[in-house]
Amino acid sequence: MARAFVGLQVGDLGLDSAKAAVEVESTPNVIRVNIAYDASDHPLMALSGLIPSPPKVIRRTAVVRLGGY
């Protein structure tokens, strides 16, 4: 479910979903979703000498706690 959602969202942002890597880790109490997007050949990277640019691989993590409060 997480992989499909990320694929749709990345496409809606005008990015290439093939460059997004999604990893889902699950324990009895937590689900962790790690996303890495390879932006190394994105056109905005060509401006890296003029403006600060993000890292070539952008990584984000979301953690969802299961059950309880």
N, C-alpha and C positions, 0 to 999 in steps of 0.2 A: 504494500500500500504506500509506504514512504517513497519507494523508488518511482512508482508511477506518478505520485504527486510532484516530486522534484522534477521529473521529466517534463511534465506539463508546465510547471511554473517557469522553468528555465527557458522553454520555448516561447512562452508568453512574454518574456523579457527580451526576446530577440537574440538570445544566446544559443549556442549549439549544445543540445542535450547530450550529444555523444562525448563531450568534453567534461561532463559532470560525473563524478564517481560517488556513489552512495553506498555507505556501509551501515548496516543495522546490527546492533549488539543488544541482546536481550538477557536479562536475569529475572528471577522471580519478582523483584521489586522495581526494576527500572528498565526502560527501553532507551537506548542511546542511538541517535542518528548522526552520523558523520558525513559531511558533504565536502568534496574537494572539486573545484572548478579550475581547469587549466586555461588561463587567460593569456598565456604567453604570446599568442599571435593575434590577440584582439587589436583592432585598429587604434584604440586609445593608448596602447603600449608604445606606439610610435612617438608619442608626445613625452615620453619619460625624461628626456633631457630638458624639457621646458617646464614641466609641472611634476610634482611628486606623484608617483604612480603606486598602485597597490602591488603586492607581491605577485609573481607570475602564476602561482597556484594559490587560489583563495580558499581557505578552509573555515568551515563553521561546524558547530556541534550543538545539537538540541537534546535535552534529557527530559524524559517524561517519567514521573514517579507513578507506579501502579498501586491503586488502592490507598486506603487510609486518608489522612488529612495532612 
